[in-house]
């Protein structure tokens, strides 16, 4: 069994271009940055992410968490209504709105992070 595991491990290493462990990707990235820029880190004056980008990411995360908590609350309230044999469509609609808000904020966060906005239009 151990021989099969070792064989699979080395096969993965060869398949992944001789990368045996995950930290090797980080080391390769830092090496390329050192060769290109002469440093491992960005200085604060030339950091690629502006306050606007960081602010939108934090706002999106807070909106995501708030809408998820709202969904969980309305889910529990709807279950309590069902346990009391009362029909109320408000909680179901509120759950749908919270999930939609959660999905939209997640999609906008991913879009913002993927495009690395450097500021609002016209600020560049």
TIMI-2910 file (N, C-alpha, C, CB; in pm, 1 decimal, decimal comma, always signed):
<rs>
+----------+----------+----------+----------+----------+----------+----------+----------+----------+----------+----------+----------+------+
!      n_x !      n_y !      n_z !     ca_x !     ca_y !     ca_z !      c_x !      c_y !      c_z !     cb_x !     cb_y !     cb_z ! resn !
+----------+----------+----------+----------+----------+----------+----------+----------+----------+----------+----------+----------+------+
!    +82,5 !   -118,8 !     +0,0 !     +0,0 !     +0,0 !     +0,0 !    +87,6 !   +126,2 !     +0,0 !    -94,2 !     -0,8 !   +121,3 !  Unk !
!   +191,9 !   +125,4 !    +81,8 !   +280,8 !   +241,9 !    +88,5 !   +351,6 !   +263,7 !    -45,6 !   +384,9 !   +223,9 !   +201,5 !  Unk !
!   +386,0 !   +155,2 !   -113,6 !   +452,3 !   +168,1 !   -242,9 !   +359,6 !   +232,4 !   -345,6 !   +499,3 !    +31,2 !   -292,7 !  Unk !
!   +231,8 !   +199,4 !   -342,0 !   +135,1 !   +259,0 !   -434,1 !   +119,1 !   +408,2 !   -405,8 !     -1,0 !   +187,7 !   -423,3 !  Unk !
!   +114,8 !   +443,5 !   -277,4 !   +101,7 !   +584,8 !   -240,4 !   +224,3 !   +662,6 !   -286,1 !    +82,5 !   +600,1 !    -87,6 !  Unk !
!   +344,0 !   +608,5 !   -264,9 !   +466,1 !   +675,7 !   -309,4 !   +471,4 !   +688,0 !   -460,6 !   +588,7 !   +601,0 !   -259,6 !  Unk !
!   +429,0 !   +584,4 !   -531,0 !   +426,3 !   +588,3 !   -676,6 !   +331,1 !   +697,6 !   -725,2 !   +384,7 !   +451,5 !   -733,4 !  Unk !
!   +214,2 !   +706,9 !   -663,8 !   +118,2 !   +811,8 !   -700,5 !   +173,3 !   +949,6 !   -668,3 !    -15,3 !   +790,7 !   -628,1 !  Unk !
!   +243,3 !   +962,0 !   -557,4 !   +301,8 !  +1090,0 !   -517,7 !   +405,5 !  +1136,2 !   -619,4 !   +365,4 !  +1079,0 !   -378,6 !  Unk !
!   +492,9 !  +1047,2 !   -660,9 !   +595,0 !  +1084,3 !   -758,2 !   +535,3 !  +1104,6 !   -897,3 !   +703,7 !   +977,8 !   -763,2 !  Unk !
!   +429,6 !  +1030,9 !   -930,7 !   +362,5 !  +1053,7 !  -1058,2 !   +298,5 !  +1192,4 !  -1060,8 !   +256,3 !   +945,2 !  -1083,5 !  Unk !
!   +240,6 !  +1233,5 !   -948,9 !   +183,8 !  +1367,4 !   -938,5 !   +292,6 !  +1473,6 !   -949,9 !   +108,2 !  +1383,2 !   -806,4 !  Unk !
!   +407,6 !  +1445,8 !   -890,3 !   +518,3 !  +1539,4 !   -897,9 !   +561,6 !  +1559,1 !  -1042,8 !   +635,8 !  +1490,2 !   -812,9 !  Unk !
!   +573,3 !  +1452,5 !  -1119,1 !   +614,7 !  +1463,7 !  -1258,1 !   +506,8 !  +1529,4 !  -1342,7 !   +648,8 !  +1326,8 !  -1314,3 !  Unk !
!   +381,5 !  +1498,3 !  -1312,5 !   +270,3 !  +1555,6 !  -1388,2 !   +258,7 !  +1705,5 !  -1362,8 !   +139,0 !  +1485,6 !  -1351,7 !  Unk !
!   +293,7 !  +1750,2 !  -1243,0 !   +282,5 !  +1891,5 !  -1205,6 !   +413,2 !  +1966,3 !  -1227,5 !   +240,0 !  +1904,2 !  -1060,0 !  Unk !
!   +488,3 !  +1927,5 !  -1327,0 !   +613,5 !  +1994,6 !  -1362,1 !   +712,0 !  +1997,8 !  -1246,3 !   +585,5 !  +2135,6 !  -1408,5 !  Unk !
!   +738,0 !  +1883,9 !  -1186,7 !   +835,9 !  +1867,0 !  -1080,2 !   +803,4 !  +1945,5 !   -954,2 !   +970,3 !  +1907,0 !  -1129,6 !  Unk !
!   +680,9 !  +1974,5 !   -930,2 !   +642,5 !  +2044,8 !   -808,0 !   +597,7 !  +1940,9 !   -706,2 !   +529,1 !  +2150,1 !   -835,2 !  Unk !
!   +678,3 !  +1921,2 !   -605,4 !   +651,2 !  +1815,7 !   -509,0 !   +563,9 !  +1863,9 !   -394,6 !   +780,3 !  +1760,8 !   -454,8 !  Unk !
!   +572,8 !  +1991,2 !   -359,3 !   +494,5 !  +2040,6 !   -245,9 !   +432,4 !  +2175,9 !   -281,1 !   +583,2 !  +2052,6 !   -118,8 !  Unk !
!   +319,1 !  +2209,4 !   -219,7 !   +250,7 !  +2335,8 !   -251,2 !   +333,6 !  +2461,8 !   -226,9 !   +126,0 !  +2345,1 !   -171,1 !  Unk !
!   +421,3 !  +2468,8 !   -126,7 !   +497,6 !  +2593,2 !   -108,1 !   +591,0 !  +2626,8 !   -224,2 !   +578,2 !  +2584,0 !    +17,9 !  Unk !
!   +617,8 !  +2531,3 !   -309,4 !   +706,4 !  +2560,3 !   -421,4 !   +645,8 !  +2664,0 !   -514,8 !   +737,7 !  +2432,9 !   -498,2 !  Unk !
!   +513,0 !  +2668,6 !   -525,2 !   +448,5 !  +2771,4 !   -607,8 !   +471,6 !  +2909,8 !   -550,9 !   +298,7 !  +2744,7 !   -619,6 !  Unk !
!   +463,9 !  +2922,2 !   -419,1 !   +487,4 !  +3051,3 !   -354,5 !   +631,9 !  +3094,4 !   -375,1 !   +454,5 !  +3044,0 !   -203,8 !  Unk !
!   +724,4 !  +3001,6 !   -360,6 !   +866,4 !  +3033,0 !   -379,3 !   +891,9 !  +3073,8 !   -523,8 !   +955,2 !  +2912,1 !   -340,9 !  Unk !
!   +830,3 !  +3006,0 !   -618,3 !   +848,1 !  +3041,4 !   -759,0 !   +792,8 !  +3181,1 !   -787,8 !   +779,7 !  +2937,7 !   -849,3 !  Unk !
!   +676,8 !  +3213,3 !   -731,2 !   +618,2 !  +3346,5 !   -750,8 !   +708,0 !  +3454,6 !   -692,6 !   +478,9 !  +3354,0 !   -686,9 !  Unk !
!   +758,7 !  +3431,8 !   -572,0 !   +847,7 !  +3530,8 !   -511,2 !   +978,9 !  +3542,7 !   -588,0 !   +875,9 !  +3494,3 !   -365,4 !  Unk !
!  +1028,6 !  +3433,8 !   -640,4 !  +1152,5 !  +3439,0 !   -719,1 !  +1132,6 !  +3521,7 !   -845,2 !  +1199,5 !  +3297,0 !   -755,8 !  Unk !
!  +1020,0 !  +3501,2 !   -913,3 !   +992,7 !  +3580,0 !  -1033,6 !   +977,7 !  +3728,1 !  -1000,9 !   +866,6 !  +3528,8 !  -1103,0 !  Unk !
!   +912,2 !  +3757,7 !   -888,5 !   +896,2 !  +3897,4 !   -848,0 !  +1031,0 !  +3959,2 !   -812,3 !   +799,8 !  +3908,1 !   -728,7 !  Unk !
!  +1117,7 !  +3881,9 !   -748,3 !  +1251,0 !  +3930,9 !   -713,5 !  +1332,0 !  +3960,4 !   -838,8 !  +1324,6 !  +3829,2 !   -625,7 !  Unk !
!  +1320,9 !  +3874,3 !   -939,4 !  +1393,7 !  +3896,1 !  -1064,0 !  +1337,3 !  +4016,6 !  -1138,0 !  +1387,5 !  +3771,1 !  -1152,9 !  Unk !
!  +1204,8 !  +4029,7 !  -1139,9 !  +1141,5 !  +4137,1 !  -1217,0 !  +1155,9 !  +4274,0 !  -1151,2 !   +995,0 !  +4106,2 !  -1236,9 !  Unk !
!  +1124,9 !  +4282,0 !  -1021,6 !  +1122,9 !  +4411,1 !   -952,7 !  +1243,8 !  +4436,3 !   -864,2 !  +1000,0 !  +4421,3 !   -870,3 !  Unk !
!  +1316,5 !  +4332,9 !   -829,4 !  +1429,6 !  +4348,6 !   -739,6 !  +1390,8 !  +4347,1 !   -593,6 !  +1500,6 !  +4474,7 !   -770,1 !  Unk !
!  +1264,8 !  +4318,1 !   -564,2 !  +1217,6 !  +4314,0 !   -425,9 !  +1108,2 !  +4208,5 !   -413,6 !  +1165,2 !  +4453,5 !   -380,5 !  Unk !
!  +1081,5 !  +4166,8 !   -291,6 !   +977,8 !  +4066,6 !   -270,2 !   +841,8 !  +4127,2 !   -241,8 !  +1016,6 !  +3976,8 !   -157,3 !  Unk !
!   +838,1 !  +4253,2 !   -201,3 !   +712,6 !  +4315,0 !   -159,5 !   +693,9 !  +4448,2 !   -229,8 !   +709,1 !  +4334,0 !     -7,0 !  Unk !
!   +568,7 !  +4488,2 !   -243,2 !   +537,4 !  +4619,9 !   -297,2 !   +557,4 !  +4724,5 !   -187,9 !   +392,0 !  +4624,6 !   -352,5 !  Unk !
!   +606,5 !  +4841,9 !   -226,6 !   +607,3 !  +4949,6 !   -128,8 !   +468,1 !  +5013,4 !   -127,7 !   +718,7 !  +5055,7 !   -161,5 !  Unk !
!   +437,7 !  +5086,3 !    -23,1 !   +302,1 !  +5137,7 !     -6,0 !   +264,5 !  +5241,8 !   -110,6 !   +287,0 !  +5196,9 !   +131,3 !  Unk !
!   +361,5 !  +5307,7 !   -171,8 !   +330,4 !  +5408,2 !   -272,8 !   +293,4 !  +5345,8 !   -407,0 !   +448,1 !  +5501,6 !   -290,7 !  Unk !
!   +336,3 !  +5224,1 !   -431,6 !   +308,5 !  +5159,1 !   -559,4 !   +229,7 !  +5030,6 !   -542,2 !   +437,7 !  +5130,2 !   -632,2 !  Unk !
!   +154,7 !  +5022,1 !   -435,6 !    +75,3 !  +4902,1 !   -410,2 !    -37,1 !  +4895,4 !   -513,2 !    +17,9 !  +4901,7 !   -264,6 !  Unk !
!    -59,6 !  +4778,8 !   -575,0 !   -155,3 !  +4773,3 !   -686,2 !   -301,7 !  +4786,7 !   -645,2 !   -137,9 !  +4645,2 !   -759,4 !  Unk !
!   -334,0 !  +4772,1 !   -518,2 !   -473,1 !  +4780,7 !   -475,6 !   -494,2 !  +4911,5 !   -400,4 !   -512,0 !  +4659,2 !   -387,1 !  Unk !
!   -588,6 !  +4988,9 !   -442,7 !   -614,3 !  +5117,3 !   -379,1 !   -712,3 !  +5100,0 !   -264,9 !   -667,8 !  +5218,9 !   -480,6 !  Unk !
!   -731,8 !  +5209,1 !   -192,1 !   -828,4 !  +5207,4 !    -82,6 !   -969,1 !  +5181,2 !   -134,9 !   -824,4 !  +5339,7 !     -5,5 !  Unk !
!   -998,3 !  +5229,4 !   -255,3 !  -1130,4 !  +5207,9 !   -314,4 !  -1154,5 !  +5059,5 !   -335,5 !  -1143,8 !  +5283,8 !   -447,9 !  Unk !
!  -1056,8 !  +4989,1 !   -387,3 !  -1071,8 !  +4846,2 !   -413,6 !  -1087,7 !  +4769,4 !   -283,1 !   -951,2 !  +4792,7 !   -492,6 !  Unk !
!  -1007,2 !  +4802,8 !   -184,2 !  -1016,0 !  +4735,0 !    -55,0 !  -1149,9 !  +4766,8 !    +11,9 !   -898,3 !  +4776,6 !    +36,7 !  Unk !
!  -1194,9 !  +4891,0 !     +2,1 !  -1322,6 !  +4930,2 !    +60,0 !  -1439,9 !  +4856,3 !     -2,0 !  -1342,6 !  +5078,1 !    +44,7 !  Unk !
!  -1439,1 !  +4841,3 !   -135,4 !  -1548,5 !  +4768,4 !   -199,7 !  -1545,1 !  +4621,0 !   -162,5 !  -1541,5 !  +4784,2 !   -351,8 !  Unk !
!  -1427,5 !  +4565,4 !   -144,8 !  -1418,5 !  +4425,0 !   -104,2 !  -1473,5 !  +4404,9 !    +37,2 !  -1272,7 !  +4376,4 !   -111,6 !  Unk !
!  -1440,0 !  +4495,5 !   +127,4 !  -1490,0 !  +4483,9 !   +265,0 !  -1640,8 !  +4505,4 !   +269,0 !  -1419,4 !  +4585,5 !   +357,3 !  Unk !
!  -1691,1 !  +4604,7 !   +193,4 !  -1835,3 !  +4630,1 !   +189,8 !  -1909,3 !  +4509,6 !   +131,7 !  -1866,1 !  +4756,8 !   +107,0 !  Unk !
!  -1854,2 !  +4449,7 !    +27,8 !  -1916,5 !  +4330,8 !    -30,1 !  -1918,6 !  +4214,3 !    +66,9 !  -1844,4 !  +4290,2 !   -156,1 !  Unk !
!  -1811,0 !  +4197,7 !   +141,9 !  -1806,5 !  +4089,9 !   +240,2 !  -1908,5 !  +4112,4 !   +350,9 !  -1666,5 !  +4078,0 !   +299,8 !  Unk !
!  -1919,2 !  +4235,5 !   +400,2 !  -2016,5 !  +4264,9 !   +504,7 !  -2159,3 !  +4244,9 !   +454,7 !  -1998,1 !  +4407,7 !   +555,2 !  Unk !
!  -2186,7 !  +4285,3 !   +330,8 !  -2318,8 !  +4263,1 !   +272,9 !  -2347,6 !  +4114,3 !   +258,1 !  -2330,0 !  +4332,7 !   +137,0 !  Unk !
!  -2247,0 !  +4039,2 !   +219,3 !  -2261,9 !  +3894,4 !   +206,0 !  -2295,3 !  +3830,2 !   +340,0 !  -2134,3 !  +3832,6 !   +148,7 !  Unk !
!  -2222,8 !  +3865,8 !   +443,5 !  -2247,5 !  +3807,9 !   +575,9 !  -2384,3 !  +3849,8 !   +628,4 !  -2137,5 !  +3850,4 !   +674,9 !  Unk !
!  -2420,3 !  +3977,0 !   +612,3 !  -2549,5 !  +4024,7 !   +661,2 !  -2665,4 !  +3955,8 !   +589,7 !  -2560,0 !  +4175,9 !   +643,7 !  Unk !
!  -2654,7 !  +3939,7 !   +458,8 !  -2763,8 !  +3874,4 !   +385,6 !  -2772,0 !  +3726,4 !   +420,7 !  -2745,0 !  +3891,4 !   +234,2 !  Unk !
!  -2658,7 !  +3662,7 !   +445,6 !  -2662,6 !  +3522,3 !   +485,6 !  -2725,7 !  +3506,1 !   +623,9 !  -2521,3 !  +3462,8 !   +484,8 !  Unk !
!  -2690,5 !  +3593,5 !   +716,2 !  -2752,6 !  +3588,5 !   +848,8 !  -2902,4 !  +3616,5 !   +840,4 !  -2685,5 !  +3689,3 !   +943,2 !  Unk !
!  -2942,0 !  +3709,1 !   +753,3 !  -3083,7 !  +3735,3 !   +731,5 !  -3155,5 !  +3614,1 !   +676,3 !  -3101,7 !  +3852,3 !   +637,9 !  Unk !
!  -3091,7 !  +3544,9 !   +583,8 !  -3151,2 !  +3423,0 !   +529,0 !  -3171,0 !  +3317,8 !   +637,6 !  -3063,7 !  +3366,6 !   +416,7 !  Unk !
!  -3070,6 !  +3298,7 !   +720,8 !  -3080,6 !  +3199,3 !   +828,2 !  -3191,6 !  +3237,4 !   +926,1 !  -2945,8 !  +3186,0 !   +902,8 !  Unk !
!  -3203,1 !  +3366,7 !   +957,9 !  -3309,2 !  +3411,5 !  +1048,3 !  -3448,1 !  +3383,0 !   +988,4 !  -3293,6 !  +3562,5 !  +1078,1 !  Unk !
!  -3467,4 !  +3420,9 !   +862,0 !  -3597,9 !  +3398,7 !   +800,2 !  -3626,1 !  +3249,9 !   +779,1 !  -3606,0 !  +3472,4 !   +667,1 !  Unk !
!  -3521,3 !  +3170,5 !   +762,7 !  -3541,0 !  +3025,5 !   +754,2 !  -3592,3 !  +2970,6 !   +887,1 !  -3409,6 !  +2955,1 !   +714,6 !  Unk !
!  -3532,5 !  +3013,7 !   +995,7 !  -3577,6 !  +2967,7 !  +1127,7 !  -3719,0 !  +3017,0 !  +1156,8 !  -3481,0 !  +3016,1 !  +1237,8 !  Unk !
!  -3749,9 !  +3140,3 !  +1119,5 !  -3884,7 !  +3193,6 !  +1142,3 !  -3988,2 !  +3117,6 !  +1060,6 !  -3890,0 !  +3342,9 !  +1107,5 !  Unk !
!  -3954,1 !  +3081,2 !   +937,6 !  -4047,4 !  +3004,7 !   +854,7 !  -4070,4 !  +2865,5 !   +911,4 !  -3995,5 !  +2994,6 !   +711,4 !  Unk !
!  -3965,2 !  +2804,6 !   +963,7 !  -3982,2 !  +2672,3 !  +1024,9 !  -4070,2 !  +2680,7 !  +1148,6 !  -3846,1 !  +2611,7 !  +1061,5 !  Unk !
!  -4058,5 !  +2788,7 !  +1224,2 !  -4142,6 !  +2806,2 !  +1341,9 !  -4288,7 !  +2826,6 !  +1300,2 !  -4093,2 !  +2925,8 !  +1426,3 !  Unk !
!  -4311,0 !  +2900,9 !  +1193,2 !  -4447,4 !  +2919,5 !  +1142,8 !  -4506,9 !  +2787,7 !  +1095,3 !  -4448,9 !  +3021,7 !  +1028,8 !  Unk !
!  -4425,2 !  +2705,9 !  +1028,8 !  -4474,5 !  +2575,7 !   +981,7 !  -4504,9 !  +2483,8 !  +1098,5 !  -4372,2 !  +2509,7 !   +888,6 !  Unk !
!  -4426,4 !  +2492,7 !  +1204,5 !  -4451,0 !  +2408,3 !  +1321,7 !  -4582,9 !  +2445,4 !  +1388,4 !  -4335,4 !  +2420,8 !  +1422,4 !  Unk !
!  -4623,2 !  +2570,9 !  +1376,4 !  -4748,7 !  +2616,3 !  +1435,3 !  -4865,1 !  +2603,2 !  +1336,7 !  -4735,5 !  +2761,3 !  +1481,7 !  Unk !
!  -4839,3 !  +2541,3 !  +1221,1 !  -4939,1 !  +2516,0 !  +1117,0 !  -5002,4 !  +2644,4 !  +1065,7 !  -5047,0 !  +2423,7 !  +1169,7 !  Unk !
!  -4921,3 !  +2749,0 !  +1052,6 !  -4968,5 !  +2873,5 !   +993,9 !  -4896,3 !  +2894,6 !   +861,4 !  -4945,4 !  +2993,9 !  +1090,3 !  Unk !
!  -4970,4 !  +2942,9 !   +764,5 !  -4912,0 !  +2969,4 !   +633,7 !  -4879,5 !  +3117,9 !   +623,2 !  -5008,0 !  +2925,4 !   +519,4 !  Unk !
!  -4753,9 !  +3148,7 !   +595,2 !  -4713,8 !  +3286,8 !   +577,1 !  -4608,1 !  +3289,5 !   +468,1 !  -4660,6 !  +3349,5 !   +710,2 !  Unk !
!  -4638,6 !  +3357,6 !   +356,3 !  -4544,5 !  +3360,2 !   +243,9 !  -4438,1 !  +3468,2 !   +259,3 !  -4619,6 !  +3381,5 !   +114,2 !  Unk !
!  -4452,4 !  +3554,9 !   +358,9 !  -4353,8 !  +3661,4 !   +377,8 !  -4214,3 !  +3604,7 !   +401,7 !  -4394,2 !  +3750,8 !   +494,6 !  Unk !
!  -4205,2 !  +3502,3 !   +486,1 !  -4073,5 !  +3447,5 !   +519,9 !  -4008,3 !  +3380,8 !   +400,0 !  -4085,3 !  +3347,6 !   +634,3 !  Unk !
!  -4088,3 !  +3313,8 !   +318,0 !  -4032,3 !  +3250,5 !   +197,4 !  -3979,7 !  +3355,5 !   +100,5 !  -4138,6 !  +3163,1 !   +127,7 !  Unk !
!  -4054,8 !  +3463,4 !    +84,0 !  -4008,3 !  +3570,6 !     -5,4 !  -3884,6 !  +3639,3 !    +50,8 !  -4119,8 !  +3674,0 !    -27,9 !  Unk !
!  -3883,0 !  +3659,4 !   +180,8 !  -3765,5 !  +3721,6 !   +242,7 !  -3642,1 !  +3633,0 !   +227,8 !  -3792,1 !  +3750,2 !   +391,2 !  Unk !
!  -3660,8 !  +3501,4 !   +238,4 !  -3548,1 !  +3409,1 !   +216,5 !  -3495,5 !  +3422,2 !    +74,8 !  -3590,5 !  +3263,2 !   +243,7 !  Unk !
!  -3584,8 !  +3428,1 !    -21,7 !  -3542,7 !  +3441,1 !   -161,5 !  -3466,9 !  +3570,7 !   -184,2 !  -3663,6 !  +3434,5 !   -254,7 !  Unk !
!  -3516,3 !  +3679,3 !   -125,9 !  -3448,8 !  +3809,2 !   -142,9 !  -3310,6 !  +3806,1 !    -78,1 !  -3533,8 !  +3923,8 !    -81,8 !  Unk !
!  -3300,1 !  +3746,6 !    +40,3 !  -3170,5 !  +3739,3 !   +108,1 !  -3071,3 !  +3653,7 !    +29,6 !  -3187,8 !  +3682,9 !   +249,4 !  Unk !
!  -3117,1 !  +3541,0 !    -24,6 !  -3026,8 !  +3457,2 !   -104,9 !  -2985,6 !  +3527,7 !   -233,3 !  -3093,4 !  +3323,2 !   -138,4 !  Unk !
!  -3078,1 !  +3601,1 !   -294,9 !  -3044,2 !  +3676,5 !   -414,7 !  -2940,7 !  +3784,3 !   -382,5 !  -3170,3 !  +3739,6 !   -476,1 !  Unk !
!  -2960,8 !  +3855,1 !   -273,3 !  -2865,1 !  +3957,7 !   -229,7 !  -2728,4 !  +3896,3 !   -198,5 !  -2919,0 !  +4031,9 !   -105,9 !  Unk !
!  -2729,7 !  +3780,6 !   -135,6 !  -2605,3 !  +3709,4 !   -103,7 !  -2531,0 !  +3670,5 !   -231,5 !  -2635,0 !  +3583,5 !    -19,1 !  Unk !
!  -2603,6 !  +3614,8 !   -327,2 !  -2542,1 !  +3574,4 !   -453,5 !  -2488,7 !  +3692,0 !   -532,5 !  -2641,2 !  +3498,9 !   -537,2 !  Unk !
!  -2564,5 !  +3801,7 !   -536,2 !  -2518,1 !  +3920,4 !   -608,2 !  -2393,1 !  +3979,6 !   -545,5 !  -2627,6 !  +4025,2 !   -612,6 !  Unk !
!  -2391,6 !  +3988,3 !   -413,3 !  -2272,3 !  +4045,5 !   -348,9 !  -2151,3 !  +3955,6 !   -369,5 !  -2296,9 !  +4066,8 !   -198,3 !  Unk !
!  -2171,0 !  +3824,5 !   -367,1 !  -2059,0 !  +3732,9 !   -392,4 !  -2009,2 !  +3746,5 !   -535,3 !  -2100,6 !  +3587,6 !   -365,0 !  Unk !
!  -2101,1 !  +3755,4 !   -630,7 !  -2061,0 !  +3770,9 !   -771,0 !  -1986,6 !  +3902,5 !   -793,0 !  -2184,1 !  +3764,2 !   -862,8 !  Unk !
!  -2033,8 !  +4009,8 !   -729,9 !  -1965,2 !  +4138,5 !   -745,5 !  -1828,6 !  +4138,3 !   -677,6 !  -2051,0 !  +4251,2 !   -688,6 !  Unk !
!  -1817,4 !  +4069,4 !   -564,6 !  -1686,4 !  +4058,8 !   -499,7 !  -1588,2 !  +3982,6 !   -588,2 !  -1699,4 !  +3989,2 !   -362,9 !  Unk !
!  -1633,1 !  +3873,1 !   -646,7 !  -1546,0 !  +3794,5 !   -734,5 !  -1507,0 !  +3876,6 !   -856,3 !  -1615,4 !  +3663,4 !   -778,1 !  Unk !
!  -1602,6 !  +3949,0 !   -913,8 !  -1572,8 !  +4033,9 !  -1029,2 !  -1471,4 !  +4141,7 !   -993,6 !  -1700,9 !  +4098,2 !  -1082,7 !  Unk !
!  -1491,9 !  +4204,7 !   -878,0 !  -1400,6 !  +4309,9 !   -833,9 !  -1260,4 !  +4255,3 !   -810,4 !  -1453,0 !  +4375,7 !   -706,6 !  Unk !
!  -1251,0 !  +4140,3 !   -747,3 !  -1119,4 !  +4083,0 !   -718,8 !  -1051,2 !  +4032,2 !   -845,1 !  -1132,1 !  +3969,8 !   -618,2 !  Unk !
!  -1129,4 !  +3979,8 !   -937,8 !  -1069,9 !  +3927,0 !  -1060,5 !  -1016,9 !  +4039,0 !  -1149,1 !  -1172,2 !  +3843,8 !  -1137,3 !  Unk !
!  -1081,7 !  +4153,7 !  -1147,0 !  -1040,1 !  +4263,5 !  -1233,7 !   -946,5 !  +4361,4 !  -1166,0 !  -1159,9 !  +4336,6 !  -1283,5 !  Unk !
!   -927,1 !  +4347,8 !  -1037,0 !   -833,6 !  +4432,7 !   -962,0 !   -851,1 !  +4580,4 !   -996,1 !   -689,7 !  +4390,1 !   -990,2 !  Unk !
!   -968,4 !  +4629,5 !   -967,1 !   -995,6 !  +4770,1 !   -992,1 !   -893,0 !  +4856,2 !   -920,5 !  -1137,8 !  +4807,0 !   -947,3 !  Unk !
!   -845,2 !  +4957,0 !   -989,2 !   -748,1 !  +5047,0 !   -927,2 !   -812,5 !  +5178,0 !   -882,6 !   -634,2 !  +5075,8 !  -1023,9 !  Unk !
!   -940,2 !  +5189,3 !   -895,0 !  -1010,0 !  +5309,6 !   -850,7 !  -1135,0 !  +5330,9 !   -931,3 !   -919,9 !  +5431,6 !   -860,9 !  Unk !
!  -1213,4 !  +5428,1 !   -891,8 !  -1333,9 !  +5457,1 !   -968,2 !  -1299,0 !  +5509,8 !  -1106,0 !  -1421,2 !  +5557,5 !   -894,1 !  Unk !
!  -1391,1 !  +5502,3 !  -1200,3 !  -1361,9 !  +5549,6 !  -1336,4 !  -1315,5 !  +5695,4 !  -1335,6 !  -1486,1 !  +5534,4 !  -1426,1 !  Unk !
!  -1213,4 !  +5721,8 !  -1412,4 !  -1161,0 !  +5856,9 !  -1421,7 !  -1053,2 !  +5890,5 !  -1320,8 !  -1270,8 !  +5952,0 !  -1407,0 !  Unk !
!  -1024,7 !  +5798,0 !  -1225,3 !   -923,4 !  +5828,8 !  -1124,0 !   -784,1 !  +5788,2 !  -1166,8 !   -957,4 !  +5760,9 !   -994,4 !  Unk !
!   -773,1 !  +5713,3 !  -1275,3 !   -642,6 !  +5665,2 !  -1319,6 !   -576,9 !  +5765,8 !  -1410,0 !   -655,3 !  +5531,7 !  -1390,7 !  Unk !
+----------+----------+----------+----------+----------+----------+----------+----------+----------+----------+----------+----------+------+
</rs>
